[in-house]
Structures are given as C-alpha cells and as structure tokens.
C-alpha cells in the first residue's frame, strides 16, 4: 500500500485576480473554476473575498441562473394578470350589486337575501314559488 502526496500548488496573484474577474463578469462559475484548476470551491470563494473589486467581505452576492430570472419574470406577469382579473371581477360584483339595489327600489321589494342566511347551492328548488306575489 503506497500513499502518494499531492505536491502543493501555489497560484499567482495575477491568476487569482483574473479568475475572480471572470467569475464576477459571469464568464465562468465557481464550480467550473474548481474543476478546471483542481481547487476547492472554498478556495475560490477566498480568492473572491481577497481580490474582488465588487464584493467585499460581509456582503452577499445572490447569483441565479437565467432560467430562474425568467421564471420570476413570468410569475410577476402572472400575478399582474391575476390582479387585473380580480379587479374586473370586483367591478362586475359592484355593478351587479347596484342593479340589485336599483331593482329593489323599482319593485319596492328587498331582492337581496338576508345577510347571513342560508346560501343556495344554485341548483334545485329553493322551497317555493314567488310567482304572483
């Protein structure tokens, strides 16, 4: 059983700065740097902390894939569309309530059901005819 020890590699400051710049521009990802240079991701994060012009220690950089950004944009559009639909439905409800109110005044009868009463499920008979009353 033979154990081989990897030789210690030292990366130049210029190379580290170049890699950090490429990461900041989005040309390469941490995982790709790690694989290409056979260095741990934590070492790359240390280089970023040390050499970054944009990211300073204690700051958090949120990186998301384009597909995530596209998904967020689509969800925002969907929320806006649903808000528009709800607004239209509210206008329709207000309009129908006004018609009921005007109809009640016209026939001098409370058309609106008593608030808190039993609701109809919309099918079947309601228990009696109001025809001729």
C-alpha positions as CSV (number, residue, x, y, z in Angstrom):
1,X,0.0,0.0,0.0
2,X,1.6,3.2,-1.2
3,X,0.4,6.7,-0.3
4,X,1.2,9.5,-2.7
5,X,1.0,13.0,-1.5
6,X,0.0,15.7,-4.0
7,X,2.5,18.4,-4.4
8,X,1.4,21.8,-3.0
9,X,0.4,24.2,-5.7
10,X,0.6,27.9,-5.4
11,X,-1.5,30.2,-7.7
12,X,-0.1,33.6,-8.6
13,X,-1.9,36.7,-7.6
14,X,-2.4,37.7,-11.2
15,X,-4.1,34.3,-12.0
16,X,-6.3,34.6,-8.9
17,X,-7.3,38.2,-9.9
18,X,-8.0,37.0,-13.4
19,X,-10.2,34.2,-12.2
20,X,-12.1,36.5,-9.8
21,X,-12.7,38.9,-12.6
22,X,-14.1,36.2,-14.9
23,X,-16.4,35.0,-12.1
24,X,-17.6,38.5,-11.4
25,X,-18.4,39.0,-15.1
26,X,-20.2,35.7,-15.2
27,X,-17.8,34.2,-17.8
28,X,-17.2,31.2,-15.5
29,X,-18.8,29.7,-12.5
30,X,-17.2,28.7,-9.2
31,X,-17.8,25.0,-9.9
32,X,-16.1,25.3,-13.3
33,X,-13.1,27.1,-11.8
34,X,-12.9,24.4,-9.1
35,X,-12.9,21.6,-11.8
36,X,-10.6,23.4,-14.2
37,X,-7.9,24.3,-11.7
38,X,-8.5,21.3,-9.3
39,X,-9.0,23.6,-6.4
40,X,-11.8,23.5,-3.8
41,X,-14.7,25.9,-4.2
42,X,-13.9,27.4,-0.7
43,X,-10.5,28.4,-2.0
44,X,-12.2,30.2,-4.9
45,X,-14.5,32.0,-2.5
46,X,-11.5,33.0,-0.5
47,X,-9.9,34.5,-3.7
48,X,-13.1,36.4,-4.4
49,X,-13.1,37.8,-0.8
50,X,-9.5,38.8,-1.2
51,X,-9.4,40.1,-4.8
52,X,-12.9,41.2,-5.7
53,X,-13.4,44.8,-6.6
54,X,-17.2,44.4,-6.4
55,X,-17.8,42.0,-3.5
56,X,-16.3,42.9,-0.1
57,X,-16.2,40.7,3.0
58,X,-19.5,40.5,4.7
59,X,-21.5,41.2,1.6
60,X,-23.7,38.6,0.0
61,X,-23.9,38.1,-3.7
62,X,-27.0,36.4,-5.0
63,X,-26.4,34.5,-8.2
64,X,-29.2,32.9,-10.0
65,X,-29.5,31.1,-13.3
66,X,-31.1,32.9,-16.2
67,X,-33.9,30.3,-16.1
68,X,-34.7,31.4,-12.5
69,X,-34.8,35.0,-13.5
70,X,-37.0,34.1,-16.5
71,X,-39.3,32.1,-14.1
72,X,-39.5,35.1,-11.7
73,X,-40.4,37.4,-14.6
74,X,-43.1,35.0,-15.8
75,X,-44.5,34.7,-12.3
76,X,-44.6,38.5,-11.9
77,X,-46.5,38.7,-15.2
78,X,-49.0,36.1,-14.0
79,X,-49.5,37.9,-10.7
80,X,-50.2,41.1,-12.6
81,X,-52.7,39.3,-14.9
82,X,-54.5,37.8,-11.9
83,X,-54.7,41.1,-10.2
84,X,-56.2,42.6,-13.3
85,X,-58.8,39.8,-13.4
86,X,-59.7,40.2,-9.8
87,X,-60.2,43.9,-10.4
88,X,-62.5,43.2,-13.3
89,X,-64.5,40.7,-11.2
90,X,-64.8,43.2,-8.4
91,X,-66.2,45.8,-10.9
92,X,-68.7,43.1,-12.1
93,X,-69.7,42.4,-8.5
94,X,-70.2,46.1,-7.8
95,X,-72.2,46.5,-11.0
96,X,-74.5,43.6,-10.1
97,X,-75.0,44.8,-6.6
98,X,-76.0,48.2,-8.0
99,X,-78.5,46.5,-10.3
100,X,-80.0,44.6,-7.4
101,X,-80.2,47.8,-5.4
102,X,-82.0,49.7,-8.2
103,X,-84.3,46.7,-8.9
104,X,-85.2,46.6,-5.2
105,X,-86.1,50.3,-5.3
106,X,-88.1,49.8,-8.5
107,X,-90.3,47.0,-7.3
108,X,-90.2,48.2,-3.7
109,X,-89.2,44.7,-2.5
110,X,-85.9,43.6,-0.9
111,X,-84.5,41.4,-3.6
112,X,-81.2,40.8,-1.8
113,X,-81.3,37.8,0.5
114,X,-81.0,38.5,4.2
115,X,-77.3,38.7,5.1
116,X,-76.1,35.6,7.0
117,X,-78.9,33.5,5.7
118,X,-78.6,30.0,4.3
119,X,-77.0,30.1,0.8
120,X,-78.4,28.3,-2.1
121,X,-76.1,25.9,-4.0
122,X,-77.5,27.2,-7.2
123,X,-79.3,24.0,-8.2
124,X,-82.7,22.6,-7.3
125,X,-85.7,24.3,-5.9
126,X,-85.5,27.0,-3.3
127,X,-88.6,25.9,-1.4
128,X,-91.4,27.8,-3.0
129,X,-92.6,29.9,-5.8
130,X,-92.6,33.7,-5.6
131,X,-94.7,33.9,-8.8
132,X,-97.7,36.1,-8.4
133,X,-96.7,37.7,-5.1
